[in-house]
């Protein structure tokens, strides 16, 4: 068993150190796992989390997906040292640097990390070397800071993780182009049908925008919610409330 913590920012990494420490003092056969990128490793929370985990002996695995960019900032402008792995060694953590585009390598390394983490009650740092082919987010335009040639190099057959996995399965007789074509067609049809079914359903109530953090709305959220309702009421033609479930 494991406790999964995938923070949208480095602020959640220390939580994994704390959860792993709890597993240790309770004698549980569990580990906490924090996933983050190379950009998050430049934040202070990363250093704090590793130091706490190392000194307390937390059953925590820190998994850094080093994909070469923190949004638009390349790793060459993030650090002058040898990546993220050396930082784990500096804090006294058993550390693994793995080919992140090789599924089998990642699986074996993760399995070994978990076994060591529980057996020795020590945190482990894993640095998965990979590449972010797509944009960072829908608001990001990666073509502004990297070339098409750079991206295409990483998408070549035998380099990308999907291409490499396909080659291995094909070599072992477990997959082929015919099965791939049928599988893609079936999955595409399944996704399209799911989208059509979802489009027929009403969206969540407007109130849900404010109810996913606190148990009860505080005064600021109540004011913002009322402002939203007043805004929608002033512009009825711009908002079709029939698409939303009532609050």
C-alpha positions in Angstrom: 0.0 0.0 0.0 1.1 3.6 -0.5 -0.1 7.1 0.2 -0.1 9.1 -3.0 0.6 12.8 -2.9 0.9 14.6 -6.2 1.0 18.3 -5.4 0.2 20.9 -8.1 3.1 22.8 -6.6 6.0 22.0 -4.3 3.9 23.0 -1.3 2.7 19.4 -1.0 6.0 17.7 -1.0 6.6 18.2 2.8 3.2 16.5 3.4 4.6 13.3 1.9 7.5 13.4 4.3 5.1 13.7 7.2 2.9 10.9 6.0 5.9 8.7 5.6 7.1 9.4 9.1 3.6 8.5 10.4 3.8 5.2 8.6 7.2 4.6 10.2 6.2 5.2 13.8 3.0 3.2 13.3 5.0 0.3 11.9 3.0 0.1 8.7 4.0 -1.6 5.5 3.3 1.5 3.6 5.1 4.4 1.9 4.2 7.9 0.9 5.0 9.0 -2.6 5.4 12.5 -3.8 5.5 13.3 -7.6 6.9 16.6 -8.8 8.9 18.1 -11.6 12.4 19.6 -11.9 11.0 23.1 -11.4 9.4 22.2 -8.1 12.8 20.9 -7.0 14.1 24.4 -7.2 11.7 25.5 -4.4 12.5 25.6 -0.8 9.8 23.1 0.1 11.7 20.4 -1.7 14.8 20.9 0.4 12.9 21.1 3.6 11.0 17.9 2.8 14.1 15.9 2.0 15.9 17.1 5.1 13.0 16.2 7.4 12.5 12.9 5.7 16.2 12.0 5.9 16.6 12.9 9.6 13.3 11.3 10.7 13.6 8.2 8.6 10.3 8.7 6.8 9.0 6.0 4.6 8.7 8.3 1.7 9.6 8.1 -2.0 10.3 11.4 -3.7 9.8 11.0 -7.5 11.1 13.8 -9.6 10.1 13.8 -13.3 12.9 15.7 -14.8 11.4 16.6 -18.2 13.9 19.4 -19.1 11.6 22.4 -18.5 9.9 24.3 -15.7 7.2 25.8 -17.9 9.5 27.8 -20.2 12.7 27.7 -18.1 15.1 25.0 -19.3 17.1 23.0 -16.8 20.3 24.7 -18.0 18.9 27.9 -16.3 17.6 26.1 -13.2 20.7 24.5 -11.8 24.5 24.4 -12.5 25.0 21.0 -10.9 24.3 17.4 -12.1 20.5 17.4 -12.0 18.3 16.5 -9.0 19.8 13.2 -8.0 22.9 14.7 -6.4 20.8 16.6 -4.0 19.4 13.4 -2.6 22.9 12.1 -1.9 23.8 15.4 -0.2 20.8 14.9 2.2 21.7 11.3 2.9 19.0 9.7 0.8 19.5 6.5 -1.2 19.0 7.9 -4.7 18.2 6.4 -8.1 18.5 8.1 -11.5 16.4 6.3 -14.0 15.6 6.4 -17.8 12.1 7.8 -17.4 11.2 6.8 -21.0 11.7 3.1 -20.2 8.6 1.7 -18.5 10.4 -1.5 -17.4 13.3 0.5 -15.8 10.9 2.8 -14.0 8.9 -0.2 -12.7 12.0 -2.1 -11.4 13.5 1.0 -9.9 10.2 1.9 -8.1 9.8 -1.6 -6.8 13.4 -1.6 -5.4 12.9 1.9 -3.9 9.8 0.7 -2.1 11.4 -2.4 -0.7 14.4 -0.4 0.6 12.1 2.4 2.0 10.1 0.0 4.1 12.9 -2.5 5.0 15.4 0.2 6.2 12.8 2.9 7.1 14.6 5.4 4.9 13.3 7.8 2.3 14.4 7.4 -1.3 14.8 9.9 -4.1 14.2 8.9 -7.7 15.0 11.2 -10.7 13.2 10.1 -13.8 15.0 11.5 -16.9 12.4 12.3 -19.6 11.1 15.1 -21.8 7.9 17.1 -22.0 6.8 16.9 -25.6 3.6 18.9 -25.1 2.9 22.4 -23.8 3.1 22.9 -20.0 -0.6 23.9 -20.0 -3.3 25.2 -22.2 -2.0 28.7 -21.6 1.5 27.8 -22.6 3.0 28.0 -26.2 6.2 25.9 -26.1 7.1 26.9 -29.6 8.1 30.3 -28.3 11.1 28.9 -26.3 12.1 25.7 -28.1 12.5 24.5 -31.7 10.5 21.9 -33.6 13.7 19.9 -34.2 14.3 19.6 -30.5 10.8 18.2 -29.9 10.9 15.9 -32.9 14.1 14.3 -31.7 12.3 13.0 -28.6 9.2 11.8 -30.5 11.2 9.5 -32.8 10.3 5.8 -32.8 12.5 4.0 -30.3 13.0 7.2 -28.2 9.5 8.1 -27.0 8.2 5.9 -24.1 5.2 4.6 -26.1 7.4 3.8 -29.1 9.9 1.9 -27.0 7.2 -0.1 -25.2 5.6 -1.0 -28.5 8.9 -2.2 -29.8 9.5 -4.4 -26.8 6.0 -5.9 -26.9 6.3 -6.5 -30.6 9.6 -8.2 -30.2 8.1 -10.6 -27.6 5.1 -11.3 -29.8 2.7 -9.7 -27.5 1.6 -6.8 -29.8 1.5 -5.9 -33.4 0.3 -3.2 -35.8 -3.0 -4.9 -36.3 -3.8 -5.2 -32.6 -2.7 -1.6 -32.2 -5.0 -0.3 -34.9 -8.0 -2.2 -33.4 -7.2 -1.1 -29.9 -7.0 2.6 -31.0 -10.3 2.4 -32.8 -12.0 0.8 -29.9 -10.6 3.3 -27.4 -11.5 6.2 -29.6 -15.1 5.0 -30.0 -15.3 4.5 -26.2 -14.1 8.0 -25.5 -16.4 9.6 -28.1 -19.4 7.8 -26.6 -18.4 8.9 -23.1 -18.2 12.5 -24.3 -21.6 12.3 -25.9 -23.1 10.9 -22.8 -21.5 13.6 -20.6 -22.6 16.4 -22.8 -26.2 15.4 -22.2 -25.8 15.7 -18.4 -26.1 19.0 -16.5 -23.0 20.6 -15.2 -22.4 20.9 -11.5 -24.1 23.8 -9.6 -22.4 27.1 -9.5 -22.0 26.9 -5.8 -19.5 24.0 -6.3 -16.9 26.5 -7.5 -16.6 27.6 -3.8 -17.1 24.4 -1.9 -14.1 22.3 -2.6 -11.7 23.7 0.0 -13.5 24.5 3.3 -16.2 22.5 5.1 -18.3 25.6 5.2 -18.1 28.8 3.2 -16.3 31.6 5.0 -17.5 35.2 4.7 -15.2 36.0 1.7 -16.5 33.0 -0.2 -20.1 33.9 0.6 -19.5 37.4 -0.8 -17.9 36.1 -3.9 -20.7 33.5 -4.5 -23.3 36.3 -4.1 -21.4 38.5 -6.5 -21.4 35.6 -9.1 -25.1 35.1 -8.7 -25.7 38.9 -9.1 -23.5 38.9 -12.2 -25.3 36.0 -13.8 -28.6 37.7 -13.0 -27.5 40.9 -14.7 -26.5 39.0 -17.9 -29.1 36.3 -18.4 -28.4 36.0 -22.1 -24.7 35.2 -21.5 -25.4 32.3 -19.1 -27.7 29.4 -19.8 -28.5 28.2 -16.3 -30.4 25.2 -17.6 -27.1 23.6 -18.3 -26.3 23.6 -14.5 -27.8 21.7 -11.7 -29.5 24.1 -9.2 -27.4 25.1 -6.1 
